[in-house]
Amino acid sequence: MGSIRSLAAPIVATVIAGSLAGCAAGLHDETSSERSTPYVAGATVGGLKIRDVAVIASTGTPVAPAGPSTPGGDAGETQGSLTMVIVNSGTAADNITAVRVGDGGSVTPTDPTTSGTIQPGQSIIFGAGAPAGSTGPANDLSISGLPGALVPGTTIKVTLSFQNAGDVVLQAPVLSGPRS
C-alpha cells in the first residue's frame, strides 16, 4: 500500500502543474483581456416597466469640457443617444413629460413627430433605428448639453418623468457607439 501512495503524489503534482501551465500571466494573456458587460438599466414605476436603458456615446470628435466659451460643454453637438423600451402594463395611458441625462444633458427626439404617450398594453422603443424599408426618421433620442464627453465603461444618471407614474432615476451604462 505504501508504493501506491508514493506513486500517487508525483502523478497529482504532474496533473496540477500541467493544468496550471495553460494559465498565462501578464497584460496580454487570454485570461486577462477586458470584456464588455451586456449590462443595461431597468426599473418599474407605477404600471410602467422601463427596460434596456443605455446611453450610446457618439464616436465623433470628443466634446470639450464646459468652459467660458462653451457653457453647455458641447456647443449644441450631439454627444450620444439614449436607448430604452417602456412597456405600459397598467390600465391607463401615461405620457413622458421629461428626460434628463447627467447634470444638464438635454434629450431630444430625432423625429419631431415622436409621441411620448404609452397606451395600456403597448410599448414604445427608443433607439431602434429606422425600421427596415422605412424612409422616415428613426425613433432615436439625441443627447446634448452635457458638461463633458460620455465615457464608455462608466454609468450616468438618467431621469425619466411621467405624467401619472412620476419620476424614476436610473444609472445607465455608457456604451461605445458603432465603429465607422
C-alpha positions in Angstrom: 0.0 0.0 0.0 3.0 2.3 0.6 4.0 2.1 -3.1 0.6 3.3 -4.2 0.8 6.4 -2.1 4.4 7.2 -3.2 3.3 6.8 -6.8 0.1 9.0 -6.4 1.9 12.1 -5.1 4.0 12.6 -8.3 1.0 12.0 -10.5 -1.1 14.5 -8.6 1.8 17.1 -8.8 2.1 16.5 -12.5 -1.6 16.9 -13.1 -1.8 20.2 -11.1 1.3 21.6 -12.8 0.1 20.6 -16.3 -3.3 22.2 -15.7 -1.7 25.4 -14.5 0.6 25.5 -17.5 -2.3 26.6 -19.7 -2.9 29.7 -17.5 -1.0 32.8 -18.6 0.0 35.8 -16.7 0.7 39.4 -17.7 -1.2 42.0 -19.6 -1.6 40.2 -23.0 -2.7 36.8 -22.0 -6.1 35.3 -22.8 -7.5 35.3 -19.3 -6.9 39.0 -18.5 -8.5 40.5 -21.6 -11.2 43.0 -20.9 -14.7 42.1 -22.0 -17.7 44.3 -22.3 -20.6 43.6 -20.0 -24.0 43.4 -21.5 -25.4 45.5 -18.7 -28.4 47.7 -19.2 -30.5 49.5 -16.6 -34.2 48.9 -15.9 -36.9 50.0 -13.4 -40.6 49.8 -12.7 -42.6 52.8 -11.7 -46.4 52.6 -11.5 -47.6 50.4 -14.3 -44.6 51.2 -16.5 -41.7 48.8 -17.0 -38.6 50.6 -18.2 -36.1 48.2 -19.8 -32.8 48.1 -21.7 -31.8 51.7 -20.8 -28.3 52.6 -22.1 -26.5 55.6 -23.3 -24.6 55.2 -26.6 -21.6 57.6 -26.9 -21.1 59.3 -30.2 -17.9 58.1 -32.0 -17.1 61.6 -33.4 -14.6 64.1 -32.1 -14.6 64.2 -28.3 -16.6 67.1 -26.8 -14.6 69.8 -25.0 -15.4 70.1 -21.3 -17.5 73.0 -20.2 -15.8 76.3 -20.1 -16.3 80.0 -20.7 -16.7 79.6 -24.4 -18.9 76.5 -24.2 -21.2 76.8 -21.2 -23.1 73.6 -22.0 -19.9 71.8 -22.8 -20.9 70.8 -26.4 -22.0 73.9 -28.3 -25.1 72.0 -29.3 -23.5 68.9 -30.9 -24.9 65.5 -30.3 -22.9 63.7 -27.7 -24.8 60.4 -27.9 -28.2 58.8 -27.8 -30.4 57.2 -25.3 -31.9 53.8 -25.9 -34.8 52.2 -23.9 -38.0 50.2 -24.0 -41.0 51.3 -22.0 -43.9 48.9 -21.5 -47.2 50.0 -20.1 -48.7 47.1 -18.2 -51.1 49.4 -16.3 -54.7 50.2 -17.1 -54.3 53.9 -18.2 -52.1 55.7 -20.7 -49.2 57.6 -19.5 -47.0 60.4 -21.0 -43.3 61.0 -20.8 -43.0 64.6 -19.6 -39.2 65.0 -19.3 -36.0 63.1 -19.9 -32.7 64.3 -18.4 -29.2 62.7 -18.7 -26.5 63.5 -16.2 -26.3 67.1 -15.0 -27.7 69.4 -17.6 -27.9 67.0 -20.6 -30.9 67.5 -22.8 -32.7 64.8 -24.7 -34.4 65.5 -28.0 -36.2 63.1 -30.3 -34.6 63.0 -33.7 -38.2 62.6 -35.1 -40.2 65.7 -34.1 -43.5 63.7 -34.5 -42.4 61.1 -31.9 -45.1 60.7 -29.3 -44.3 60.1 -25.7 -47.6 58.5 -24.9 -47.6 54.9 -23.9 -51.1 53.2 -24.2 -52.1 50.3 -21.8 -50.8 47.0 -23.1 -48.4 48.8 -25.5 -44.7 49.6 -25.6 -42.5 52.3 -27.1 -39.0 51.6 -28.2 -36.3 54.4 -28.4 -33.1 53.9 -30.2 -34.1 51.1 -32.5 -33.1 53.0 -35.6 -35.3 53.3 -38.7 -37.4 50.2 -39.5 -36.2 48.2 -42.5 -37.6 49.7 -45.7 -38.6 52.9 -43.9 -37.9 56.3 -45.4 -39.0 58.1 -42.2 -36.6 59.1 -39.3 -35.6 56.7 -36.6 -37.2 56.8 -33.2 -33.9 58.0 -31.6 -33.3 60.2 -28.6 -30.3 62.5 -29.1 -28.3 63.7 -26.1 -26.6 67.1 -26.0 -25.6 69.7 -23.4 -23.5 67.5 -21.1 -20.6 69.3 -19.4 -18.1 66.7 -20.7 -17.7 63.8 -23.1 -19.5 60.5 -22.5 -17.0 57.8 -21.4 -17.8 54.2 -22.4 -17.5 51.8 -19.5 -19.0 54.3 -17.0 -22.5 55.0 -15.9 -24.6 58.2 -16.0 -27.8 59.2 -14.3 -30.9 59.1 -16.4 -34.1 60.7 -15.0 -37.4 59.9 -16.6 -40.6 61.9 -15.7 -44.1 60.6 -16.4 -47.4 62.4 -16.1 -49.0 59.7 -14.0 -46.3 57.4 -12.7 -43.9 60.1 -11.5 -40.2 60.2 -11.7 -37.7 57.4 -11.9 -33.9 57.7 -11.7 -31.6 55.1 -13.2 -27.8 54.6 -13.5 -27.5 53.7 -17.2 -24.3 52.3 -18.7 -22.4 54.3 -21.3 -21.6 52.1 -24.2 -19.4 52.7 -27.3 -21.2 53.7 -30.5 -20.7 51.6 -33.6 -17.3 52.0 -35.3 -17.3 53.6 -38.7 
